[in-house]
């Protein structure tokens, strides 16, 4: 009996840090954190974190894939905790704004500038000498910061909308009271 691959897209191994912001259906930030990518494909990503997620949670991810950094929105499709307490979470991409990987893309091995060790093409962390590309870390921080700022901006707009609606209700109620449509409660 042979195993038939059911995945739509090929996966590429990686071991790079990621940042995430978990949001609710209204775009409000629930929590944020960091982890690492285990593998990535055109349709999704497998990440490892200390945090567990619920099925269908929405995550905004900051990911650096070789020479490009992307922010991507995804939905949790499964979540498994191993014996050490680390959580592996499968995420299906919802919107990317750009193509993360194309099937035609070739992955070149990454070579550590410190010791010369080559890793999978998407990795910018050396498993031999523990070298990490600091520029990558800075990009991750920037992506996480941008995602948080965008979410906070959405929160402010929502609060402003509620305040305007509340004020409108007060003004209309006062007007109706003054012209005698609403009864007085003395």
Secondary structure, DSSP 8 states (H G I E B T S, - for coil): -------SS--EE---EEEEEEE-TTS-EEEEEEEEEEEE-SSEEEEEESS---TT-EEEEEEEETTEEEEEEEEEEEEEE-TTS-EEEEEEEEE-SS-S--TT-----EE-TTT--EE-TT--B-TTT--B-HHHHHHHHHHHHHHHHHHHHHHHHHHHHHHHHHHHHHHHHHHHHHTTSS----
